[in-house]
Amino acid sequence: MVRRTKEEALATRHRLLDAAELLFHRDGVAATSLADIAREAGLTRGAIYWHFTDKAALFEAMMSRVILPMEGAPVRALPADDPLEAVRAEFMDVLRRTADDPQVQRVFDIASHRVEYVGELQAVRDRAVAAHTEWLARMEQSLRQAMRLGQMGRRMPARAAAIGLHALIAGLLRTWLLEPQSFDLMTVGRQTLDAYLAGLTLPPEPARC
């Protein structure tokens, strides 16, 4: 009986999160009330408060069900003597996971286009900033190693190159999510990444007199 009760509670929680994901994506986070979510799930508001303290907690739980494109550990370990290939592999994995998983697409679209990170959702913004900081640090480390090995020129600092790489991938994802049929994410992503990395391999510009 206890096990069944726990399973029922878990099923209820997932119904609420599924309903929230659908409504947040369709109507936006600010326009979606807890009453809307309860009604969509076929439950009462009391069921929501049994599982979540408020909309921010529900939103955070919905986000936590999915590893967003630039969150989590690197996709795989690659030889330390080829850091640019490690960068390329992680970049392409981010695009692939987004292109292949509809739930990742919905949740990332919510996080990118359908929420304002103010008020009760400030903590969710803090999570996004932490993930961004971790990803940048990892890319900067790989690019510094590429410089040491002579794979990459020193036209710009590794930190600036990592920020540019983040802007490239984030821009590609957000643009594609607005209209997925407008271009092939994997093909265009590979082309733009290769062009960007090719620019990093150029030698420094000569000093101007």
TARA-V94052 format. One record per backbone hydrogen bond with DSSP energy under -1.0 kcal/mol. CO is the residue of the C=O (numbers start at 1). NH is the residue of the N-H. If there is no record, write none. Layout:
co:CO nh:NH
co:CO nh:NH
This chain:
co:1 nh:5
co:2 nh:6
co:3 nh:7
co:4 nh:8
co:5 nh:9
co:6 nh:10
co:7 nh:11
co:8 nh:12
co:9 nh:13
co:10 nh:14
co:11 nh:15
co:12 nh:16
co:13 nh:17
co:14 nh:18
co:15 nh:19
co:16 nh:20
co:17 nh:21
co:18 nh:22
co:19 nh:23
co:20 nh:24
co:21 nh:25
co:22 nh:26
co:23 nh:27
co:24 nh:28
co:29 nh:32
co:33 nh:37
co:34 nh:38
co:35 nh:39
co:36 nh:40
co:37 nh:41
co:38 nh:43
co:44 nh:48
co:45 nh:49
co:46 nh:50
co:48 nh:52
co:54 nh:58
co:55 nh:59
co:56 nh:60
co:57 nh:61
co:58 nh:62
co:59 nh:63
co:60 nh:64
co:63 nh:66
co:68 nh:71
co:79 nh:82
co:82 nh:86
co:83 nh:87
co:84 nh:88
co:85 nh:89
co:86 nh:90
co:87 nh:91
co:88 nh:92
co:89 nh:93
co:90 nh:94
co:91 nh:95
co:92 nh:96
co:93 nh:97
co:94 nh:98
co:95 nh:99
co:96 nh:100
co:97 nh:101
co:101 nh:105
co:102 nh:106
co:103 nh:107
co:104 nh:108
co:105 nh:109
co:106 nh:110
co:107 nh:111
co:108 nh:112
co:109 nh:113
co:110 nh:114
co:114 nh:29
co:116 nh:118
co:118 nh:121
co:119 nh:122
co:121 nh:125
co:122 nh:126
co:123 nh:127
co:124 nh:128
co:125 nh:129
co:126 nh:130
co:127 nh:131
co:128 nh:132
co:129 nh:133
co:130 nh:134
co:131 nh:135
co:132 nh:136
co:133 nh:137
co:134 nh:138
co:135 nh:139
co:136 nh:140
co:137 nh:141
co:138 nh:142
co:139 nh:143
co:140 nh:144
co:141 nh:145
co:142 nh:146
co:143 nh:147
co:144 nh:148
co:145 nh:149
co:146 nh:151
co:146 nh:152
co:147 nh:150
co:157 nh:161
co:158 nh:162
co:159 nh:163
co:160 nh:164
co:161 nh:165
co:162 nh:166
co:163 nh:167
co:164 nh:168
co:165 nh:169
co:166 nh:170
co:167 nh:171
co:168 nh:172
co:169 nh:173
co:170 nh:174
co:171 nh:175
co:172 nh:176
co:173 nh:177
co:174 nh:178
co:179 nh:182
co:184 nh:188
co:185 nh:189
co:186 nh:190
co:187 nh:191
co:188 nh:192
co:189 nh:193
co:190 nh:194
co:191 nh:195
co:192 nh:196
co:193 nh:197
co:194 nh:198
co:195 nh:199
co:196 nh:200
co:197 nh:201
co:200 nh:153
